[in-house]
Amino acid sequence: MSQRNTDVSCLVHDEPACTVLQALERVSSKWSIGILLAAVDGPVRFTELERRVKGISRRMLTLTLRNLERDGLLSRTVYPTVPPKVEYTVTDMARELYDALQALTAWAERNLDSIADARRNYDAAAL
């Protein structure tokens, strides 16, 4: 196996491993997940997202929306009205991600007690 297939250091940003890590970082942020969950049921406007994603600043919402659009997870539609109306819609790729997030959430819920037990055992042994 070549070193290229195992090196995930992202020293060269065009490497496939770097792209995978960047994608995982993007979709694992709390703001990205919150925005995608808020937008999955249909088109949503900026102010709706601002209300639905608790604790996010306008600046962070703007940056995260741009990044999600850049990565192909959201589409942005601007309607020629005064003032301009802008809606965000999840893409098919984001819907696929949503399915994966639901599976991850189900796993976490199934294993919640086991994780809590493991933490208690670890903390008790550390004393």
N, C-alpha and C positions, 0 to 999 in steps of 0.2 A: 504494500500500500504506500502510495506516495505521501510525502510530508504535506503536500498541498491539501490533501483530503482530511488530515487530522489537525492541522494548525488552525485554531480559531482566534488567533491574537488580533486580527483585524489591522495588521500593520499596513496592508494595502487595501484600501477601502472598496476596491472592485472585486475582491475575492468573494466567492459564493458564501463561504462561512460567515464573512462579515455581514453580508446582506441578510442572512438568516438571523444573526444576533441582533442586528438593527431592527428587523421586523418584530422579533420577540420583545425587544425593549419597548418599541412603540405600542404594541397592543397590550403589554402588561402594565402600563402605567395606570394609576387609578383614574386619571382624568380621561384617558382614551376609553377605558372600559365603561365609565359612567356615561360618556357621550354616546358611545355605540348602543348602550342599553336604552338610553333615552330616545334614540332615533330609530330603533329597530321597528317600531310599530307604524311608521309612516313618516312623511315629510315633516320636518320640524324647523321652526325659525330660531334665530339666535337667542332672542329673549326667552323663548320657551326652554331652550337648553340651559340658559343661565339660571332659570328658576329650578329646573329639574336636577341639575348637577350641583348638589349642595357644597358650598365652600369654595367653588372655583371663581377666580377673579376674571374680569372681562378680558384682560390681557392674556391670561393662561388659556381661556376658552378660545380666543382668536388664534393663538399659536397652535393649540392642539387641533383645532378644526383644519387649519392650513396643512398640518402634517398628515392628518388622516386623509385629507383630499389628495395630497401629493402621493401618498402610498396607495391610493385607489380604494380606500375603505369607505369614503363618503363622496357623494357627488353634490355639487353646489349649483343651484339654479337661481339665476337673477331674473326677476320679472321687471319689465320696463314700465314701472309705475313711479309716481312721485309721492312719497319717498320710495326708493327702490325696495322691493320685497325680495328677500333672499331665503331660500329653503335648502335644508340639507337632508339628504336621503342616503341610507346605507346602500352599498352596492351588493351584488351577489357574493363577492368575496367576503364582505363583512357579515353577511347572513351565515355563511359557512363558519366563520369565526365565532359567531353567536352560538351556533350549535355546539362548537367545541367548548365554549365558556359554560354552557349549560351542563355539559358532561363533567367538566372540572368542578363546578359547583355541587353537582350531585355526589361526586366522589368525596368532596370535603364534608358534606353533610353526613354521608354514610360513615366517615371515619373520624368525626368530631370527638367522640368519646375516647377512641383509641389514641388520638393525638394528645388529648388532655391527660390520659393515663401515662403515656410515654413521657410527657413533660414533667409530671409529678415524680415519676420514678427517677428521671434524670436529675432533677433538682434535689431530691432526697439523697441520692448517691453522691452528689457534689458537696454535701455538707460535711 
